Amino acid sequence: MSLKKILHDSLHLAGRRVWSLILSIVTSYVVARALGPSQYGALAIWTLIPSLALFGGVGWDQAARRELSHLRGRGDLEAARRVRNTVYVAELALASCWAVVAIVVAVIVPRWSMRCGVLVSAAGMIIAKLNQLYVLDAFVEKNFPLQAKVEATVATVGAALKMAAAAFFGALGTLTSTVLATLFGVWLYSRSQRLCLTPSIDWAELKRLTRIGWPLALATLLSSTSGLMIYLQRSLIGSLGGMEMLGLVVFASSLVTMLISFLGDCLQAYQPHLLEALGKTPSREEIVAWMVKPSVALAYGTAIVGSCLLALLPGLITLCLPRYAALIPWLPLFFMEAFLWCVATLPATFLASAFANQQWYYMRIWAVAVALFGAALWVMLRRGWGLAAAPVAGIVAALAVAALTVWKAYAYYIDDWRIALAHLTEQLLPLLYVLAVHAGAYGLMAAGRLTVWWLIPLTVAVSCAPLLWLAERRFQLRQRVLVSS
């Protein structure tokens, strides 16, 4: 293992992520402005079909990711070749079956535009699966510079195609441009590496990999706000609320992606240090320190970033996207949902660590949360809650996951429930503070007593207060240490 190579690969992937995130934000605004809420909602429905390449499997690709690395590490190249061929052929066959199902659905759909969208999405699912297999090859070969280069190129080309297609060809053209960009990525991968498959399956090997992979596939489908929860959200809102409401909700959800990406990047850097520390069998006090310090820091960081976004978005939407102005009063609810998912993320990392080994507990919590989300969303849409239904249903699910994961993690690592409650309160206070201030400001804005431009100076005060609060706590702690020494 070369530390220099790990750092080199990490820099490539980090650069690709930052560039892709910038492009996705710009593209989302341009596409949303060009399409309008109704067509944006139709695009959100169509894009669910290619996502079956990720969420519609039984975990063969995830099992292969682990098995191929182990087999290559042991030097058993023949077994690695057999596993690779079996998994890749089976994954392509399953994706083809899903594509046939989509084609059958397209025949039944009465509207011509929806039918064309489903057919394009069916082709996109096969292409997305090929791209996924090339990415898996790059992972096994540790060819991360190739992956970063291809994904950055595809993100750039795809952004240009999507913005042009949205301006001239509507939602169907935007979907087609996304599929073409993915196909371009497959072509770029094929120039550097070949799949080279033989049409045969080792059924005994496939059965073994299924036993390994299905829990991983279930975790991917359940333990994510982009898995089964998204399918429920878009199908229920599209059928009960209409495409315009769906377009507004999907656009609002995309606005908080930056917040969750910010937290995800922090956790990605933190997790290997956490696992290394837990592997040394630390004392109870050291474990508490590992839990509390990063969780409080992430809570403050998330609150500050979220505060800035809450201040800038109303003015930006008013100027650039007037057709989405109906979202403005509900933005604090969408951010509250994102905050709660952020609160649950760090304790979940502890629960899923090798030290706690609570993966199945976490998956059961997510199963309950998805069921709560679907039931709450259905009831609120039926009762006419409108745009508030989606974030409130998400808050219900996030509260279930956050409360149970936080309590389980803290109860597992911290004996005294009062200490656990104090740490949890400390983590929640900055988030609740930001939401309370902005909810009041949004209420005054809705009543006509505050313009959107007052939110920016207000945010300076909101963002500085948590920093001053944190600095004061650190000063008091330092004083206590000096006195005791």
Secondary structure, DSSP 8 states (H G I E B T S, - for coil): --HHHHHHHHHHHHHHHHHHHHHHHHHHHHHHHHHHHHHHHHHHHHTTTTTHHHHSS-SHHHHHHHHHHHHHHHT-HHHHHHHHHHHHHHHHHHHHHHHHHHHHHHHH--SHHHHHHHHHHHHHHHHHHHHHHHHHHHHHTT-HHHHHHHHHHHHHHHHHHHHHHHHHHHHHHHHHHHHHHHHHHHHHHHHH------S---HHHHHHHHHHHHHHHHHHHHSSTTTHHHHHHHHHHHHHT-HHHHHHHHHHHHHTHHHHHHHHHHHHHHHHHHHHHHTT---HHHHHHHHHHHHHHHHHHHHHHHHHHHHHHHHHHHHH-GGGGGGGGGHHHHHHHHHHHHHHHHHHHHHTSTTT--HHHHHHHHHHHHHHHHHHHHHHHHTT-GGGHHHHHHHHHHHHHHHHHHHHHHHHH-S-HHHHHHHHHHHHHHHHHHHHHHHHHHHHHHTTSS-GGGHHHHHHHHHHHHHHHHHHHHHHHHHHHHHH-
